């Protein structure tokens, strides 16, 4: 199983980025997908999740209204559209796959993880 995240970069506060995560080696349509992030010196935290069919989404309070998770079954990919970025959004962002959930917020429930992509927001 491989989860390949990309799309990170350096952006000014107020800007936007779109993260992508390409999944291979698993039946993508059977997995809920999530985005988590880890800032330097902090624990990993939940950002957003989406159910296997895209019917259920969850966003952390800290990103609600600014970030949107989506998925494309044809592309075996999950996305995180990030708008109105803030310096506190600076972190390594990871995508993860969850075989049995509908988009859970606890990273310990996830089965597979990608390598992460760095997002840096300057003030």
N, CA, C and O atoms as a GROMACS GRO file, in nm:
protein
  492
    1UNK      N    1   0.085  -0.119   0.000
    1UNK     CA    2   0.000   0.000   0.000
    1UNK      C    3   0.089   0.124   0.000
    1UNK      O    4   0.185   0.134   0.076
    2UNK      N    5   0.054   0.217  -0.085
    2UNK     CA    6   0.127   0.345  -0.088
    2UNK      C    7   0.028   0.461  -0.088
    2UNK      O    8  -0.070   0.462  -0.161
    3UNK      N    9   0.058   0.558  -0.004
    3UNK     CA   10  -0.016   0.683  -0.003
    3UNK      C   11   0.085   0.794  -0.028
    3UNK      O   12   0.173   0.820   0.054
    4UNK      N   13   0.071   0.858  -0.142
    4UNK     CA   14   0.170   0.958  -0.184
    4UNK      C   15   0.107   1.096  -0.176
    4UNK      O   16   0.023   1.133  -0.257
    5UNK      N   17   0.149   1.173  -0.076
    5UNK     CA   18   0.096   1.308  -0.058
    5UNK      C   19   0.185   1.409  -0.126
    5UNK      O   20   0.308   1.395  -0.129
    6UNK      N   21   0.122   1.511  -0.181
    6UNK     CA   22   0.197   1.619  -0.245
    6UNK      C   23   0.112   1.746  -0.241
    6UNK      O   24  -0.004   1.744  -0.201
    7UNK      N   25   0.173   1.856  -0.283
    7UNK     CA   26   0.100   1.981  -0.291
    7UNK      C   27   0.138   2.083  -0.186
    7UNK      O   28   0.091   2.196  -0.190
    8UNK      N   29   0.221   2.043  -0.092
    8UNK     CA   30   0.264   2.137   0.010
    8UNK      C   31   0.356   2.242  -0.047
    8UNK      O   32   0.396   2.236  -0.163
    9UNK      N   33   0.389   2.340   0.038
    9UNK     CA   34   0.479   2.445  -0.006
    9UNK      C   35   0.477   2.562   0.089
    9UNK      O   36   0.424   2.554   0.200
   10UNK      N   37   0.536   2.671   0.044
   10UNK     CA   38   0.543   2.794   0.122
   10UNK      C   39   0.442   2.892   0.066
   10UNK      O   40   0.439   2.919  -0.054
   11UNK      N   41   0.358   2.946   0.153
   11UNK     CA   42   0.254   3.039   0.110
   11UNK      C   43   0.240   3.148   0.215
   11UNK      O   44   0.267   3.125   0.333
   12UNK      N   45   0.197   3.264   0.173
   12UNK     CA   46   0.173   3.373   0.266
   12UNK      C   47   0.039   3.355   0.336
   12UNK      O   48  -0.051   3.290   0.284
   13UNK      N   49   0.029   3.411   0.452
   13UNK     CA   50  -0.098   3.408   0.526
   13UNK      C   51  -0.210   3.462   0.439
   13UNK      O   52  -0.194   3.563   0.370
   14UNK      N   53  -0.322   3.393   0.443
   14UNK     CA   54  -0.436   3.430   0.360
   14UNK      C   55  -0.440   3.356   0.227
   14UNK      O   56  -0.540   3.361   0.156
   15UNK      N   57  -0.332   3.289   0.194
   15UNK     CA   58  -0.324   3.218   0.068
   15UNK      C   59  -0.389   3.081   0.073
   15UNK      O   60  -0.450   3.043   0.174
   16UNK      N   61  -0.376   3.008  -0.037
   16UNK     CA   62  -0.440   2.877  -0.051
   16UNK      C   63  -0.341   2.773  -0.103
   16UNK      O   64  -0.246   2.805  -0.174
   17UNK      N   65  -0.366   2.650  -0.066
   17UNK     CA   66  -0.294   2.535  -0.119
   17UNK      C   67  -0.393   2.421  -0.133
   17UNK      O   68  -0.494   2.415  -0.063
   18UNK      N   69  -0.363   2.331  -0.224
   18UNK     CA   70  -0.444   2.210  -0.239
   18UNK      C   71  -0.353   2.090  -0.228
   18UNK      O   72  -0.265   2.070  -0.311
   19UNK      N   73  -0.374   2.011  -0.125
   19UNK     CA   74  -0.298   1.889  -0.106
   19UNK      C   75  -0.367   1.775  -0.178
   19UNK      O   76  -0.490   1.767  -0.183
   20UNK      N   77  -0.286   1.686  -0.232
   20UNK     CA   78  -0.337   1.565  -0.296
   20UNK      C   79  -0.270   1.444  -0.234
   20UNK      O   80  -0.156   1.451  -0.188
   21UNK      N   81  -0.342   1.334  -0.234
   21UNK     CA   82  -0.288   1.207  -0.184
   21UNK      C   83  -0.335   1.099  -0.279
   21UNK      O   84  -0.454   1.071  -0.289
   22UNK      N   85  -0.240   1.038  -0.347
   22UNK     CA   86  -0.270   0.930  -0.440
   22UNK      C   87  -0.251   0.796  -0.370
   22UNK      O   88  -0.147   0.770  -0.310
   23UNK      N   89  -0.354   0.712  -0.377
   23UNK     CA   90  -0.350   0.582  -0.310
   23UNK      C   91  -0.332   0.470  -0.410
   23UNK      O   92  -0.391   0.473  -0.518
   24UNK      N   93  -0.250   0.372  -0.375
   24UNK     CA   94  -0.233   0.254  -0.458
   24UNK      C   95  -0.212   0.133  -0.369
   24UNK      O   96  -0.168   0.145  -0.254
   25UNK      N   97  -0.244   0.016  -0.425
   25UNK     CA   98  -0.224  -0.107  -0.349
   25UNK      C   99  -0.336  -0.141  -0.254
   25UNK      O  100  -0.323  -0.235  -0.175
   26UNK      N  101  -0.445  -0.068  -0.259
   26UNK     CA  102  -0.561  -0.097  -0.175
   26UNK      C  103  -0.687  -0.067  -0.254
   26UNK      O  104  -0.684   0.006  -0.353
   27UNK      N  105  -0.798  -0.124  -0.210
   27UNK     CA  106  -0.927  -0.094  -0.274
   27UNK      C  107  -0.976   0.039  -0.217
   27UNK      O  108  -1.042   0.045  -0.114
   28UNK      N  109  -0.942   0.143  -0.288
   28UNK     CA  110  -0.962   0.278  -0.239
   28UNK      C  111  -1.106   0.302  -0.197
   28UNK      O  112  -1.132   0.370  -0.097
   29UNK      N  113  -1.201   0.248  -0.271
   29UNK     CA  114  -1.342   0.273  -0.244
   29UNK      C  115  -1.388   0.211  -0.112
   29UNK      O  116  -1.499   0.240  -0.066
   30UNK      N  117  -1.305   0.127  -0.052
   30UNK     CA  118  -1.342   0.062   0.073
   30UNK      C  119  -1.284   0.130   0.195
   30UNK      O  120  -1.306   0.088   0.308
   31UNK      N  121  -1.209   0.235   0.172
   31UNK     CA  122  -1.138   0.302   0.281
   31UNK      C  123  -1.188   0.444   0.304
   31UNK      O  124  -1.206   0.520   0.209
   32UNK      N  125  -1.211   0.477   0.428
   32UNK     CA  126  -1.221   0.617   0.466
   32UNK      C  127  -1.081   0.676   0.462
   32UNK      O  128  -0.982   0.604   0.479
   33UNK      N  129  -1.074   0.807   0.439
   33UNK     CA  130  -0.944   0.873   0.428
   33UNK      C  131  -0.939   0.993   0.521
   33UNK      O  132  -1.040   1.059   0.546
   34UNK      N  133  -0.822   1.020   0.571
   34UNK     CA  134  -0.808   1.132   0.661
   34UNK      C  135  -0.682   1.212   0.633
   34UNK      O  136  -0.586   1.162   0.574
   35UNK      N  137  -0.684   1.336   0.677
   35UNK     CA  138  -0.567   1.422   0.677
   35UNK      C  139  -0.535   1.459   0.822
   35UNK      O  140  -0.622   1.500   0.898
   36UNK      N  141  -0.410   1.443   0.858
   36UNK     CA  142  -0.362   1.480   0.989
   36UNK      C  143  -0.242   1.574   0.970
   36UNK      O  144  -0.184   1.581   0.861
   37UNK      N  145  -0.207   1.644   1.076
   37UNK     CA  146  -0.093   1.733   1.064
   37UNK      C  147  -0.013   1.733   1.194
   37UNK      O  148  -0.065   1.708   1.303
   38UNK      N  149   0.115   1.763   1.179
   38UNK     CA  150   0.202   1.769   1.296
   38UNK      C  151   0.295   1.888   1.282
   38UNK      O  152   0.376   1.895   1.189
   39UNK      N  153   0.282   1.980   1.374
   39UNK     CA  154   0.368   2.097   1.378
   39UNK      C  155   0.492   2.067   1.461
   39UNK      O  156   0.489   1.976   1.545
   40UNK      N  157   0.600   2.139   1.440
   40UNK     CA  158   0.723   2.114   1.517
   40UNK      C  159   0.698   2.123   1.667
   40UNK      O  160   0.641   2.221   1.716
   41UNK      N  161   0.741   2.021   1.738
   41UNK     CA  162   0.728   2.020   1.883
   41UNK      C  163   0.589   1.990   1.935
   41UNK      O  164   0.565   1.994   2.055
   42UNK      N  165   0.498   1.957   1.843
   42UNK     CA  166   0.360   1.928   1.884
   42UNK      C  167   0.321   1.788   1.843
   42UNK      O  168   0.385   1.725   1.759
   43UNK      N  169   0.215   1.740   1.905
   43UNK     CA  170   0.164   1.610   1.870
   43UNK      C  171   0.085   1.618   1.739
   43UNK      O  172   0.034   1.723   1.700
   44UNK      N  173   0.076   1.505   1.674
   44UNK     CA  174  -0.005   1.495   1.553
   44UNK      C  175  -0.150   1.523   1.588
   44UNK      O  176  -0.200   1.480   1.692
   45UNK      N  177  -0.218   1.596   1.500
   45UNK     CA  178  -0.359   1.626   1.524
   45UNK      C  179  -0.442   1.602   1.399
   45UNK      O  180  -0.394   1.611   1.286
   46UNK      N  181  -0.566   1.574   1.423
   46UNK     CA  182  -0.662   1.550   1.316
   46UNK      C  183  -0.695   1.681   1.245
   46UNK      O  184  -0.709   1.786   1.308
   47UNK      N  185  -0.706   1.674   1.112
   47UNK     CA  186  -0.748   1.791   1.035
   47UNK      C  187  -0.883   1.768   0.968
   47UNK      O  188  -0.974   1.849   0.982
   48UNK      N  189  -0.894   1.657   0.894
   48UNK     CA  190  -1.018   1.631   0.822
   48UNK      C  191  -1.026   1.484   0.784
   48UNK      O  192  -0.923   1.416   0.776
   49UNK      N  193  -1.146   1.435   0.761
   49UNK     CA  194  -1.166   1.296   0.720
   49UNK      C  195  -1.289   1.285   0.634
   49UNK      O  196  -1.380   1.369   0.639
   50UNK      N  197  -1.291   1.180   0.553
   50UNK     CA  198  -1.403   1.158   0.462
   50UNK      C  199  -1.432   1.009   0.455
   50UNK      O  200  -1.339   0.928   0.455
   51UNK      N  201  -1.558   0.974   0.450
   51UNK     CA  202  -1.598   0.834   0.448
   51UNK      C  203  -1.564   0.770   0.314
   51UNK      O  204  -1.522   0.837   0.220
   52UNK      N  205  -1.582   0.638   0.307
   52UNK     CA  206  -1.543   0.562   0.189
   52UNK      C  207  -1.613   0.609   0.062
   52UNK      O  208  -1.556   0.601  -0.047
   53UNK      N  209  -1.736   0.657   0.076
   53UNK     CA  210  -1.811   0.700  -0.042
   53UNK      C  211  -1.823   0.852  -0.053
   53UNK      O  212  -1.891   0.904  -0.142
   54UNK      N  213  -1.756   0.922   0.037
   54UNK     CA  214  -1.760   1.068   0.032
   54UNK      C  215  -1.884   1.128   0.094
   54UNK      O  216  -1.901   1.250   0.094
   55UNK      N  217  -1.972   1.044   0.148
   55UNK     CA  218  -2.098   1.093   0.200
   55UNK      C  219  -2.089   1.160   0.335
   55UNK      O  220  -2.176   1.238   0.373
   56UNK      N  221  -1.982   1.130   0.408
   56UNK     CA  222  -1.963   1.188   0.541
   56UNK      C  223  -1.826   1.254   0.546
   56UNK      O  224  -1.726   1.193   0.510
   57UNK      N  225  -1.823   1.376   0.591
   57UNK     CA  226  -1.695   1.444   0.611
   57UNK      C  227  -1.690   1.503   0.751
   57UNK      O  228  -1.792   1.535   0.811
   58UNK      N  229  -1.568   1.515   0.801
   58UNK     CA  230  -1.547   1.580   0.930
   58UNK      C  231  -1.427   1.673   0.916
   58UNK      O  232  -1.330   1.642   0.847
   59UNK      N  233  -1.435   1.787   0.981
   59UNK     CA  234  -1.324   1.881   0.984
   59UNK      C  235  -1.301   1.925   1.126
   59UNK      O  236  -1.395   1.949   1.202
   60UNK      N  237  -1.177   1.936   1.163
   60UNK     CA  238  -1.144   1.986   1.295
   60UNK      C  239  -1.195   2.130   1.310
   60UNK      O  240  -1.203   2.204   1.212
   61UNK      N  241  -1.229   2.167   1.431
   61UNK     CA  242  -1.279   2.302   1.454
   61UNK      C  243  -1.180   2.408   1.408
   61UNK      O  244  -1.218   2.515   1.362
   62UNK      N  245  -1.053   2.377   1.421
   62UNK     CA  246  -0.949   2.474   1.388
   62UNK      C  247  -0.940   2.503   1.238
   62UNK      O  248  -0.882   2.604   1.197
   63UNK      N  249  -0.996   2.415   1.156
   63UNK     CA  250  -0.989   2.434   1.011
   63UNK      C  251  -1.126   2.448   0.946
   63UNK      O  252  -1.136   2.476   0.827
   64UNK      N  253  -1.230   2.428   1.022
   64UNK     CA  254  -1.365   2.431   0.969
   64UNK      C  255  -1.394   2.567   0.904
   64UNK      O  256  -1.364   2.673   0.960
   65UNK      N  257  -1.452   2.560   0.786
   65UNK     CA  258  -1.482   2.682   0.712
   65UNK      C  259  -1.367   2.731   0.625
   65UNK      O  260  -1.385   2.820   0.542
   66UNK      N  261  -1.249   2.673   0.645
   66UNK     CA  262  -1.132   2.713   0.565
   66UNK      C  263  -1.078   2.596   0.483
   66UNK      O  264  -1.032   2.616   0.370
   67UNK      N  265  -1.084   2.476   0.536
   67UNK     CA  266  -1.034   2.357   0.467
   67UNK      C  267  -1.152   2.271   0.423
   67UNK      O  268  -1.255   2.267   0.489
   68UNK      N  269  -1.134   2.203   0.312
   68UNK     CA  270  -1.236   2.111   0.263
   68UNK      C  271  -1.171   1.984   0.212
   68UNK      O  272  -1.082   1.989   0.127
   69UNK      N  273  -1.216   1.871   0.264
   69UNK     CA  274  -1.167   1.742   0.217
   69UNK      C  275  -1.262   1.688   0.110
   69UNK      O  276  -1.383   1.707   0.118
   70UNK      N  277  -1.204   1.622   0.011
   70UNK     CA  278  -1.283   1.560  -0.094
   70UNK      C  279  -1.207   1.439  -0.146
   70UNK      O  280  -1.089   1.421  -0.116
   71UNK      N  281  -1.274   1.356  -0.225
   71UNK     CA  282  -1.209   1.239  -0.283
   71UNK      C  283  -1.262   1.214  -0.422
   71UNK      O  284  -1.373   1.254  -0.458
   72UNK      N  285  -1.180   1.148  -0.500
   72UNK     CA  286  -1.214   1.114  -0.638
   72UNK      C  287  -1.189   0.965  -0.656
   72UNK      O  288  -1.074   0.921  -0.658
   73UNK      N  289  -1.296   0.889  -0.669
   73UNK     CA  290  -1.282   0.744  -0.680
   73UNK      C  291  -1.211   0.704  -0.809
   73UNK      O  292  -1.135   0.607  -0.812
   74UNK      N  293  -1.234   0.777  -0.915
   74UNK     CA  294  -1.172   0.744  -1.044
   74UNK      C  295  -1.021   0.764  -1.039
   74UNK      O  296  -0.946   0.694  -1.107
   75UNK      N  297  -0.978   0.861  -0.959
   75UNK     CA  298  -0.835   0.891  -0.950
   75UNK      C  299  -0.769   0.822  -0.831
   75UNK      O  300  -0.647   0.831  -0.815
   76UNK      N  301  -0.846   0.753  -0.748
   76UNK     CA  302  -0.793   0.693  -0.624
   76UNK      C  303  -0.717   0.798  -0.544
   76UNK      O  304  -0.604   0.776  -0.499
   77UNK      N  305  -0.781   0.913  -0.527
   77UNK     CA  306  -0.712   1.024  -0.462
   77UNK      C  307  -0.804   1.095  -0.364
   77UNK      O  308  -0.926   1.096  -0.378
   78UNK      N  309  -0.740   1.153  -0.264
   78UNK     CA  310  -0.810   1.237  -0.168
   78UNK      C  311  -0.741   1.372  -0.167
   78UNK      O  312  -0.619   1.380  -0.186
   79UNK      N  313  -0.819   1.477  -0.146
   79UNK     CA  314  -0.766   1.611  -0.155
   79UNK      C  315  -0.798   1.690  -0.028
   79UNK      O  316  -0.892   1.659   0.045
   80UNK      N  317  -0.718   1.792  -0.003
   80UNK     CA  318  -0.747   1.886   0.104
   80UNK      C  319  -0.726   2.026   0.048
   80UNK      O  320  -0.613   2.070   0.028
   81UNK      N  321  -0.837   2.094   0.023
   81UNK     CA  322  -0.831   2.232  -0.021
   81UNK      C  323  -0.818   2.320   0.102
   81UNK      O  324  -0.903   2.316   0.191
   82UNK      N  325  -0.713   2.399   0.107
   82UNK     CA  326  -0.684   2.482   0.223
   82UNK      C  327  -0.686   2.629   0.182
   82UNK      O  328  -0.603   2.674   0.103
   83UNK      N  329  -0.781   2.701   0.234
   83UNK     CA  330  -0.795   2.844   0.206
   83UNK      C  331  -0.772   2.926   0.332
   83UNK      O  332  -0.774   2.873   0.443
   84UNK      N  333  -0.751   3.054   0.314
   84UNK     CA  334  -0.732   3.145   0.428
   84UNK      C  335  -0.629   3.090   0.526
   84UNK      O  336  -0.652   3.088   0.647
   85UNK      N  337  -0.518   3.047   0.473
   85UNK     CA  338  -0.416   2.984   0.555
   85UNK      C  339  -0.358   3.082   0.657
   85UNK      O  340  -0.346   3.202   0.632
   86UNK      N  341  -0.323   3.026   0.772
   86UNK     CA  342  -0.269   3.103   0.882
   86UNK      C  343  -0.132   3.047   0.920
   86UNK      O  344  -0.104   2.930   0.892
   87UNK      N  345  -0.048   3.126   0.984
   87UNK     CA  346   0.082   3.073   1.027
   87UNK      C  347   0.069   2.950   1.115
   87UNK      O  348   0.156   2.862   1.112
   88UNK      N  349  -0.036   2.941   1.193
   88UNK     CA  350  -0.055   2.825   1.281
   88UNK      C  351  -0.093   2.698   1.206
   88UNK      O  352  -0.100   2.591   1.265
   89UNK      N  353  -0.119   2.709   1.076
   89UNK     CA  354  -0.144   2.590   0.995
   89UNK      C  355  -0.012   2.525   0.949
   89UNK      O  356  -0.014   2.418   0.888
   90UNK      N  357   0.099   2.589   0.978
   90UNK     CA  358   0.229   2.533   0.939
   90UNK      C  359   0.251   2.399   1.006
   90UNK      O  360   0.244   2.387   1.129
   91UNK      N  361   0.276   2.298   0.925
   91UNK     CA  362   0.292   2.161   0.976
   91UNK      C  363   0.327   2.070   0.860
   91UNK      O  364   0.319   2.108   0.743
   92UNK      N  365   0.365   1.948   0.895
   92UNK     CA  366   0.371   1.841   0.796
   92UNK      C  367   0.232   1.777   0.793
   92UNK      O  368   0.177   1.740   0.896
   93UNK      N  369   0.178   1.765   0.673
   93UNK     CA  370   0.044   1.710   0.656
   93UNK      C  371   0.055   1.567   0.603
   93UNK      O  372   0.126   1.540   0.507
   94UNK      N  373  -0.018   1.477   0.667
   94UNK     CA  374  -0.017   1.336   0.632
   94UNK      C  375  -0.156   1.290   0.590
   94UNK      O  376  -0.256   1.330   0.650
   95UNK      N  377  -0.161   1.207   0.487
   95UNK     CA  378  -0.287   1.141   0.457
   95UNK      C  379  -0.281   0.999   0.512
   95UNK      O  380  -0.174   0.942   0.528
   96UNK      N  381  -0.398   0.945   0.542
   96UNK     CA  382  -0.406   0.813   0.602
   96UNK      C  383  -0.534   0.743   0.556
   96UNK      O  384  -0.632   0.808   0.519
   97UNK      N  385  -0.530   0.610   0.559
   97UNK     CA  386  -0.643   0.529   0.514
   97UNK      C  387  -0.696   0.444   0.630
   97UNK      O  388  -0.619   0.384   0.706
   98UNK      N  389  -0.826   0.440   0.641
   98UNK     CA  390  -0.896   0.370   0.750
   98UNK      C  391  -0.994   0.270   0.693
   98UNK      O  392  -1.092   0.309   0.630
   99UNK      N  393  -0.968   0.141   0.714
   99UNK     CA  394  -1.050   0.036   0.651
   99UNK      C  395  -1.190   0.031   0.707
   99UNK      O  396  -1.283  -0.003   0.634
  100UNK      N  397  -1.209   0.062   0.832
  100UNK     CA  398  -1.338   0.032   0.893
  100UNK      C  399  -1.418   0.154   0.938
  100UNK      O  400  -1.532   0.141   0.982
  101UNK      N  401  -1.360   0.271   0.927
  101UNK     CA  402  -1.430   0.387   0.979
  101UNK      C  403  -1.509   0.462   0.874
  101UNK      O  404  -1.504   0.430   0.755
  102UNK      N  405  -1.580   0.561   0.919
  102UNK     CA  406  -1.652   0.651   0.830
  102UNK      C  407  -1.583   0.786   0.823
  102UNK      O  408  -1.639   0.884   0.773
  103UNK      N  409  -1.460   0.789   0.874
  103UNK     CA  410  -1.388   0.915   0.879
  103UNK      C  411  -1.362   0.952   1.024
  103UNK      O  412  -1.415   1.050   1.075
  104UNK      N  413  -1.281   0.872   1.088
  104UNK     CA  414  -1.258   0.890   1.231
  104UNK      C  415  -1.152   0.995   1.258
  104UNK      O  416  -1.070   1.026   1.171
  105UNK      N  417  -1.154   1.048   1.377
  105UNK     CA  418  -1.062   1.157   1.412
  105UNK      C  419  -0.938   1.107   1.486
  105UNK      O  420  -0.843   1.183   1.503
  106UNK      N  421  -0.938   0.983   1.530
  106UNK     CA  422  -0.826   0.928   1.605
  106UNK      C  423  -0.730   0.860   1.509
  106UNK      O  424  -0.766   0.761   1.445
  107UNK      N  425  -0.612   0.911   1.498
  107UNK     CA  426  -0.515   0.857   1.406
  107UNK      C  427  -0.476   0.713   1.434
  107UNK      O  428  -0.430   0.642   1.345
  108UNK      N  429  -0.494   0.670   1.557
  108UNK     CA  430  -0.459   0.532   1.592
  108UNK      C  431  -0.550   0.431   1.525
  108UNK      O  432  -0.517   0.312   1.520
  109UNK      N  433  -0.664   0.475   1.474
  109UNK     CA  434  -0.758   0.386   1.407
  109UNK      C  435  -0.721   0.364   1.261
  109UNK      O  436  -0.778   0.277   1.195
  110UNK      N  437  -0.626   0.441   1.210
  110UNK     CA  438  -0.594   0.433   1.068
  110UNK      C  439  -0.492   0.324   1.041
  110UNK      O  440  -0.405   0.296   1.123
  111UNK      N  441  -0.505   0.263   0.923
  111UNK     CA  442  -0.424   0.146   0.890
  111UNK      C  443  -0.297   0.181   0.813
  111UNK      O  444  -0.193   0.119   0.832
  112UNK      N  445  -0.306   0.278   0.727
  112UNK     CA  446  -0.193   0.314   0.641
  112UNK      C  447  -0.171   0.464   0.642
  112UNK      O  448  -0.265   0.543   0.654
  113UNK      N  449  -0.044   0.502   0.630
  113UNK     CA  450  -0.004   0.643   0.633
  113UNK      C  451   0.088   0.675   0.517
  113UNK      O  452   0.169   0.593   0.474
  114UNK      N  453   0.074   0.798   0.468
  114UNK     CA  454   0.165   0.848   0.367
  114UNK      C  455   0.287   0.913   0.432
  114UNK      O  456   0.300   0.915   0.554
  115UNK      N  457   0.374   0.966   0.349
  115UNK     CA  458   0.502   1.016   0.398
  115UNK      C  459   0.497   1.161   0.444
  115UNK      O  460   0.592   1.208   0.508
  116UNK      N  461   0.391   1.232   0.415
  116UNK     CA  462   0.378   1.370   0.459
  116UNK      C  463   0.427   1.471   0.357
  116UNK      O  464   0.516   1.443   0.277
  117UNK      N  465   0.367   1.588   0.362
  117UNK     CA  466   0.407   1.699   0.278
  117UNK      C  467   0.408   1.826   0.364
  117UNK      O  468   0.316   1.850   0.441
  118UNK      N  469   0.513   1.905   0.350
  118UNK     CA  470   0.533   2.022   0.435
  118UNK      C  471   0.450   2.140   0.386
  118UNK      O  472   0.453   2.175   0.268
  119UNK      N  473   0.378   2.201   0.478
  119UNK     CA  474   0.307   2.326   0.451
  119UNK      C  475   0.363   2.432   0.545
  119UNK      O  476   0.364   2.415   0.666
  120UNK      N  477   0.409   2.541   0.487
  120UNK     CA  478   0.463   2.652   0.566
  120UNK      C  479   0.390   2.779   0.528
  120UNK      O  480   0.384   2.817   0.412
  121UNK      N  481   0.332   2.844   0.629
  121UNK     CA  482   0.257   2.966   0.606
  121UNK      C  483   0.331   3.081   0.674
  121UNK      O  484   0.351   3.081   0.796
  122UNK      N  485   0.371   3.177   0.596
  122UNK     CA  486   0.444   3.292   0.650
  122UNK      C  487   0.349   3.405   0.684
  122UNK      O  488   0.245   3.423   0.620
  123UNK      N  489   0.386   3.480   0.786
  123UNK     CA  490   0.298   3.590   0.830
  123UNK      C  491   0.332   3.720   0.758
  123UNK      O  492   0.268   3.822   0.783
   0.00000   0.00000   0.00000
